[in-house]
Amino acid sequence: MQALKGTPTPWSYLFIRLLFKFVLKIFYGTIVVENVDVIPSRVTPCIVCANHSNSLTDALLLVTSIPSKKRNLLRLTAKSTQFGRKTFTSWLIESAGTVPIKRRKDFGDSAVDNSDAMQFLMEALELGDAVCLFPEGMSRYHPTIAPLKTGVARLVSDVLSRKRDNADFEIDVLTCSITYMHRQHFRSDVLVTFHPPLKFTPKNNPELLSPVKYEEIRDLTAKLQQQISSGTLDAPSWRLIRVAKLAARMYAPLGTTMSLGDYVRVVRTFLEAFKLAESPRLDTSSDGDAPSPEQVLREDQKIVQLGKDLNEYQNQLSRWGIKDDRIRRPLSRPVILYRIGVRLVWSMFLFSISLPGLLLWLPIFITAFIAVHQFKRTGPIWDTYDEIAQYKLTYGFISFVCIYTLAVLLTLPIALLTAVLVPIVMWMSLRWLEDAVSAFRAFVSLVRLLWIGEPALRQMRARRADLYGRVMELAVGMLGLPHEPEKYFAEVGGREKGRVRGRWASKAKYFSVRRRRKRDWNETLRLYDQVDYPDDEY
């Protein structure tokens, strides 16, 4: 049996991977990649498939998240309308060796022929390459994962059928879940979770050899959907995600040393409970020790009511412009006044020292803002918001190249020094800006506490105490989450990407040059807390 060698890595692909690894680390505050060890090694034919909610950014994340030691090349696919344009995005896609896929919606819902593309992908897999497919078929800004197309399962079947004479030929399907805290916002966070690959051979999977039954294709597709959905937030509405995040924050309060992965899994646990409670039960029969239909209905009603009460509580917090933590930990008036002074002075100091670098950032921010503002007007939220990050990345990078080149040309006598100092100054100013915005956000929140007044806050604390008891009853009594989350998560994790263990370590390393040490994974570079989502018809 001839050993597979795989396709050599094109220089353009190496350049793009290095370039956008840098760009993505600038745009997103923290990118956490889980389970890298399960990625199949080089020359093992592999199909990588993931959820698709952030257009080209999803593909760039996968390219930069898979270590080059594991896979030297990831063959991408993209809609055919992205090719042949005189744009930076089109050049980027074509240079990475991306395969064009025709979509019916781009051709007036008429029949399309992707036989050449599928032939190319099959040949690449037979060489031992890895190819990337997004089985949802299209990117969209939506809280739920769309039903997967059967393309991945059919590709597996076709490759196995072509290799039926080689009983030990193996092809792996590596599923991946991408979870954005706020996909379009600068300096928000991203979780990339790889799942154990599904392995297929002609010997072990004769049911996938042609002629194959359509039920087998659907079963494999359903298995892929279940794996992808299990690692991210998949909800029928933004409201449920909003409520689940609040429940998770009540359960594991601000400051709990949770890794981003643990945080997403806790939110997902609450989300699944709220989804199940609102979904109609198909089987209401009682079997043995199982609870009766009446008991199940009562429990569902309790969870649904809890979700409604949490939503109303979050609405009130949003109207006041404060976080739940401000209600959880009451402060006396003298302490509030003292902290107002400290936060204001600290934020002004950080703004001051970051100002020189911010002058370099200003054209980038303005260019990206104008480009995104114009793009938003081209269509509805569900069809445009998934491309905002892509536009910010593209226009931001082009603006940076222009500013960097101009700065070097204007300082030719010391151009070598400028070439090094400009990126350093811009990065340090961004880091100081992040902490300055956080301090000013805390200042505004404290001022609002004085404006709200103690009587209203006292009523809100009583309301929160009731909600907290019900959340803990749901979390511990029904969902099986740890009883003491702060202690539990501090022991099982916490040192990953932006988290430190212990009070001393937290204070000693308050400022990190590499990344902001966030206490709240929901944080973005905003003067307000991002807890709401755009509302639009899907």
Secondary structure by P-SEA (a helix, b strand, c coil): ccccccccccaaaaaaaaaaaaaaaaaccbbbbcccccccccccbbbbbbbbcccaaaaaaaaaacccccccbbbbbccccccccccaaaaaaaaabbbbbbbccccccccccaaaaaaaaaaaaaabbbbbbccccccccccccccccaaaaaaaaaaaaaacccccbbbbbbbbbbbbcccccccbbbbbbbccbbbbcccccccccccccaaaaaaaaaaaaaaaaacccccccaaaaaaaaaaaaaaccccccccaaaaaaaaaaaaaaaaaaaccccccccccccccaaaaaaaaaaaaaaaaaaaaaaaaaaaacccaaaaaccccaaaaaaaaaaaaaaaaaaaaaaaaaaaaaaaaaaaaaaaaaaaaacccccccccaaaaaaaaaaaaaaaaaaaaaaaaaccaaaaaaaaaaaaaaaaaaaaaaaaaaaaaaaaaaaaaaacaaaaaaaaaaaaaaaaaaaaaacccccccccaaaaaaaaccccccccccaaaaaaaccccccccccccccccccccccccccccc
